[in-house]
Amino acid sequence: MSGSLLAELVEICGPGAARVARGDDRIAGRHADYVAAPATSHAVSRLLRLAGERGLSVRPRGSGSKAEWGVRAPRLDIIIDTARLHGMWDHDGSSAVVAAGTPVGAVQAALARHGRRLALDPPSPGATIGGVLAVNESGPLRHRFGPPAGQVVSVALVDPAGEPVDLAEWESPAAGVITSAVLPIEDLPEAQRWVIRPVSTPTEVSDLTTRLVAQEFALSGVEVDLPATGTGSFAMLLEGSADFVAAGAGRLARELGPLATIRTEAPEWWGSYPFRPSDVALRLRVRSRDLHAVGFVLRDAVGSAVAVRGSVGAGVVHAVLPRGLSPARIGDIVTGLEQVLLARRGRAVIVSAPPDMAERIPMARPDDLF
């Protein structure tokens, strides 16, 4: 049966586009048996119909930058590699059609040649359009433009039965494989400035965010980096015309006080996650004015300060738990955070963990990330 299945995968995807899985072909801790790389939505449809007929489990994979995120599937038979679903069309107006396997960086580079951009800046290196939409991943620009789920014009996917579906809204993930999306595009800003100030505590960050975001600065990003030890940074991004940005940055720096600096380049940590695959990482959705409460709960539950980084102005940050905690202790920490956040309309979920740990702790489900 295995030989005939591989032959069918090759027949659907083409010579060299389907193979037996290697040791590193896994998603969310599960090793696959086969990898198939379709080049068209029609081929995706045929793959999913075949999987349905055979009772096989399939999962899509883009760059693999978030392959270990989220809840573990019971099994994985076929990885659908989206690398050949690549390209961009109809980008002359206010939107562009982008194939799901296209890296966001490649789209941005192509649009930049025309003075345009997507309002997307996912922190995952090599993130693809499909991967970004699947987990609603965004970076600092979330503050001004919102998350991908709120931006997308429409999404084309193939459902588990192999039927093409066009969704006008992407408010929560749908079962199936994303093949393309229509996304808004905008002009590249003429100028950018980052205004940065050192910070030490979640309370200080909450106070600054609450005070400054309410003012009319038209900020594109409001980020914080609070390491577990040492001084952190609070950074705000202004974009627009050169005159507007220069005036706004000067005013922001005065508001932030004598320790503030103005830079033409982002700080090193900007737009990146504070965790590695070997870490247990939490995504916290919390209003900026409540960040201090969450920070203290985390510190008390863990017994020490915890590294936090993210879009504090938009209310989405990531925290890294120290190594050596037991699964039961991690579960208690998440439960305690949920209780604090419940009354504040927030949420805490575990997005990433080492495979052996992820089997024993409550990992995020796709809906949890929307």
N, C-alpha and C positions, 0 to 999 in steps of 0.2 A: 504493500500500500504506500509506503514511504516513497519508493521510487516513482510510482505513478503520480503521487501528489506533487513531487518536485517537477515532474514533466509538465503537469497542468499549470503550475505556477510559471514555468518558463514559457509555456505557450501563451499565457495571458500577458506577461510582462516583456517577453522578448529574450533572445539569447544574452546571457551574462547579467540579466536583471533579476534573477532569482537564484537562491543558493541555500545550502544547508547552513544553519546558524553556527557562528563561532562562539568561543567562550565569553566574549565581551558583548554578545548580542542579548541584552536583557533590558527589561523595563520594570521599574518598581520592584527590584529584587528577584524577578522571575526570568529564567533563561528561556529563550525561544527555541523552537525546532527549525524554523525556516525564516528567511528574510526575503521579501518580495518588494521590488521597486517599480511600481507602475508609473507610466509617463502621461497618462490621460485619466480623466474622470471615468471614462467608459471602462478602462482597465480596473480602476478601483471598484466599480460596480460589479464586474465579473469576479474579482477576488472575494468580495463580501458575499456574493451569492454562493460561490464555491465553499467558503467557510461555513455558511449557514447549512448547506446541504451535508457537509461532512461533520457538523457539530464541533467546529474548531473555534478556538479563542484567538482573536486578533487585536492588536493594538498599533496605532500609528506612531511613528517616530520621526522627528525632524532632525535637528542637529544632535539630539541626545543630551542637550545641556540641562534638561530637567527630568531625565529618564528615571531618576530615583525619587522623584517627588511623589507624595501622596500614598493612598491606600494600596496595599498589595492585592493583585488579582489572584484568584485561586490557581490559575495556570495560564500559560502563554504558548500558543502553537505557532503563530505567524506574526512577525513584525512587518508592518507595511511601512517601508522606508519612503518618505515623501520627497527625497532629494531630486527626483526627476520631474516632480510637479513644480516647475520653476519658471518664473517670468513675470512680466508686468505689461499691462495694456491700458489703453484709453486714459492716459495721464495728462491730457492737454487741458482739462477743465478743473473742476473742484474736487475730483476724486480719481482714484486709480483702481483697476482690477489687478490683484496680485495673487499669484498661485501660492498655495499653502506651504510648499517646501522652500520658498524663496527666503534666504536670510534677510532679516530686517536691515542689516548693514549694507547689503547689496542694493536693496531698494533705495535706501537713503543716498548711496553714492550715485546711483543713476539719476535720481531726482535732483540732486545737488547740481548736476551739470546744467539743469534748466532753472536753477534758482528756487527750487521747491523742496519740500520735505514732508514726511509723515510726522504727526505729533506723537510718535512712539519712541521710547528709549529704554527698552527692556534691559535689565542688568545682566541677564545671562549671556555669556559670550557665544556668538554664533546663532542666537535665537532666531527661529523661523517665524513667519507670519502665522502658520498653523499652530505652532507651539505657544506663541504669545496669546492667541485667542483661546486655546484650550484651557489655560490656567489664568487668563485675565491678567497677564503679567505687564507691569508698567514700572517706569522709573520716575525721576523727578518731575517730568512734564505732566504727570498725573495731576499735579496741583492746579494747573491752568486748564488742561484739556480733558481731564477725566481719564478713567481706565479704558482699555480697548473695548470692553463690552459696551461702554457708553458712546464710543466714537463710531464704531463700525456701521456702515450703511446697510450692508447685507452680507450674508455668508452662504456659500454654496457647499453642500456636503453630500455624501452618500450615506444613507441610513443603513442599519444592520441588515436589512433585507436586500440591499443592493440597489435601492431606488434613489435617484438624484432628488435633492430637496434644496429649495432656496428659502432662506429665512431672512425676513426683513428686520428682525431684531435678534440680538445675541445677548440677552439678559442673563442667561444661564446656559451651561453646556448641554449640547444635545448628543445623543448616542450616534455613533457613526464616525466617518473620516472626513475632515474638512478638506476640500479641494481648492477653494479660492475664496477671496473676500473682496468686497468693494470698500475702500477706506478713503476718508477725506485727506486731501493734501492742502498745503498752504505755502505761502512764500517764505523763504528763509529770512530770518530776521537780519537786519542790517548790522546790528551790534548786540553784544552780550556782555554783561558784567556780573560777577559774583561778589557779593558783600558778605564777609565772613567774620565771625567773632568767636573767641574761645568760650566754652561753657563747661560746667562741672557736674551739674545735677539735673534730673528730670524736671524739678520744680522751676529751675532757671529757664529751661527750654520751653516749658508750658507758658510761663509768664511772657517771654519774648514773642512766642508765636501768637498768643492771644492778643497781645498789644499791637503787633505790627501787621498781621494779616488783615485785621479789621480796617486798616487804613488803605487809602486808594493808591497802592503802588503798582497794581497790575503785574503781580509777580508770576513768573512761569514755574518756579520751583522753590520750595521751602524744605530744606533737608537738615537732618541732625546726624552726627556721628558721636556716640557716647561709648567709648571703650570701657571694658570692665575696670581698668585701672588707668589713672592719668587723666589729663584734660582732654575734653572733646571739642567739637566744632559745630557751630550753627551757621548755615549758609543759605543765602537767598539769591535767586537768579532773576535778573531783569533782562528782557529782550525787547527789541523794537528799533526805532530810528536812533541814530547816534546821539542826537541832542536829547531825546527823551531818556535814553538809558543813562547818559552821563549825569543829567540832572537828578534822576531817580536814585542812582547809586550814591551820589553825594548826600542826598537827603536821608537815605537809609543808613549810611555810615554815621551820620550825626545822631540819628535816633539810637543806634546801637552803642554809641559811646566811644571813648578814645582807644579802646582795644580793637575796634573794627578796622578791617582792611578791604580795599577794593582791588579785584583782580580781573584780568581779561581771560584767564584760564580757570577751569574748574579745579577744586581741590582734588587731591589724588583719590580720595575715597568716594567722590561724587558718583552716583549712578552705579554702585556696585553693592553686592550683598556682603554682610559681615561674616558669613559662614562658609564653610567648606563641606564637601560631601561627607567627611568624617564627623561632622557636628550634628547635634540635634538643634534644629532651627524652628522657631515659632514665628508665625505671621500674626501680628496684633492689629486689629482694626479698632482704633480708639480716637475719640475727639482730643484735639491738642490740649484742651484744658484739663483733661483727665489723665494725661501721660504721667504726671507725677504720682498719681495713685497707683497706676499699674507698675511703675518703676519701684515703688516701695513694696508692693505685694511680691514682685519678683525677687527683690533683694531679701525680704524676710523669708520667703519660701525656700530659696536656694541657700541662704546663709552668707551670701556675698553679692557684690555688685555684678550685674549682667550686661554684656555688650549689647547695645541697641543702635540701630541705624535705619534711616528711611525717611519717607515723606511725611514728616510730622505735620506739615500744613494741611495735607490731604487726609491725615488720620490713618496712615498705613505704615507700620514699621516692622522690622524683623529683629528678633532677639536670639542670642546664642546661649544655650545652656552649657554650663561647665561639664567637662567629661567626668565619667566615673559615677554619675547618678544612676540608680537602679530604675528599671521600667516602672515599678510601683511609685517611686518618688516622682518621676516625671509625670505620671498620671495625676498624682496629687497636686503638683504645681499647676498643670493645665486646668484641673477642676477648680482650684482656688482662683485662678485668673478669670475663668468663666463666670464665677459667682460675682466677682468685682465688676466685670464688664457688662453683665446682664442688665443691671440697673442703668448703665451708661450707654446702652445700645451699641456695645462693642462686641468683639469676637476674638478668640484666641484659638489657633489651630497649629498643629505640627506639620510643616510642609516637607521637611527633609530630615533624614536620619540614616545612619549606616544600616545596611540591609539586615544584619542580625538583630539590631535594636528595633527596626521598623516592624518586625514581625510581632513585637510584644508591646507596642504602644499605639495609642489611637491616632493614626495618621489622617491627614486631611483628605476629604473626598472632593471631587471636582466642584460640586455645588458650594463647598465651603469657601472657595476662592472668588466667588462672585458677590 
